[in-house]
Amino acid sequence: MRRALTFALLAFASLSLAYPSADKHVNGDCPFAKARRQVNTPRATTFNPARQKIDVSGVHAFRPPKTGDLRGPCPGLNALANHGYLPHNGLVTLAEAALASNQVFGMGADISTSLATLGVLLTGNPLTLQFSIGGAPGGAVLPPLLSPPQGLSGSHNKYEEDASPGRGDYYLHNGDASSLELHQNSSDYNLDVLIQHRRQTIKYSTQNDLHSFFRGPVTGILLSNGAHTFIPALMSNHSAQAPNGVLPRNVLMSFFAVEGEGNNLTYKVGYERIPENWFRRPIDYGFVNLNLDIAKMATAVPEALSVGGNTGKVNTFAGLDLSNLTGGIYNVQTLLEGNNLVCSVEQAVPDIAKGLLSDITSILNLITSNLLPQLSTLGCPSMTGYDSAALKQFPGTQDGGWL
């Protein structure tokens, strides 16, 4: 496995210097330019330190993982476990993950519940409603499971995807997609920085990952893009001077378990921690915010909404027509209208997840109880089915479940 690590996020110190053509897609030629909405994400005008400060003392003091504790590719969940907001062993329930993500990071209950549900459905056990934030937790394989739960670390192209904000591609690390990519530099890591980073992660994987690079309708459009927007939205520190938050280098390094200075940076696996004197966002970050941020991303990086993958060689990315996949309900233009972006990926889950569980009832029960209530307020158009057969042509879908 490659050990010469680079921290990809920390490379983006200056957008104008490093990427002088960063805005080349934001013009009339961009297919999503007309879809850019005039609605702005709600912004904070006040700062309430008593309500926003996150406790990292006492029972919530940092405790590193011990042998047997599960830690995986999500820095936020790792940090929550290390501070006692989630079980320290890393085996969590749907309710625990949803509640802690909301209370500590200000992730909207609609997103946190949906992501926790996907965690159970795609990587965990729908009988116990548990999933591992790291590797396989072990235990017997009982119906409706078709195979042992693999946890988030074993969820390549189901939950975890290539071209992530900080982790190396699965097949570029001999099957270990948890390797953190480390570069050094400094900046405030706002959404504009992460949007340009999104362009670079997709470009790098397309040019280097000949086998497995694949962007599914859920992993590519929602989870991987969302991982990029979550970093500034949920990790920024807030203050009276910056009620909308800033994400300086030291805060980012703490959340990503990176230590050192200058060129001497080290990723300490599983040691993600919430910084001292860290104040969460004042307004929850929900699906409406996520839809707006990914729409902004798509105006600058249209390929962020692509579905498809490399076809066995580098630079062979082949995209699929979203209209064909969704029975004509969505296309790349309508995807950015209203809440269609979130609706399209959430509605894809039942059909694509059939290959993961033997009992479709278990899938439907999880979705009916947890996903549908989150979608009911979004006004999603009705979709009768999802044609996932076309996705199987890509080598990146051959390593098990995929979304």
Buried (B, 14 or more C-beta within 10 A) or exposed (E): EEEEBBBBBBBBBEBEEBBEEBBEBBEEEBBBBEBBEEEEBBEBEEBEEEEBEBBBEEEBEBBBBEEEBBBBBBBBBBBBBBBBBBBBBBBBBBEBBBBBBBBBBBBBBBBBBBBBBBBBBBBBBBEBBBBBBBBBBEEEEEEBBEEBBBBBBBBBBBBBBBBBBBBBBBBBBEEBBBBBBBBBEEBBBBBBBBBBBBBBBBBBBBEBBBBBBBBBBBBBBBBBBBBBBBBBBBBBBBBEEBBBBBBBBEBBBBBBBBEBEEEEBEBBBBBBBBBEEBBBBBBBBBBBBBBBBBBBBBBBBBBBBBBBBBBEEBEEBEEBEBBEBBEEBBBBBBBBEBBBBBBBBBBBBBBBBEEBBEBEEBBEEBBEEBBEEBBEEBEBBEBEEBEBEEBEEBBBBEBBBBB
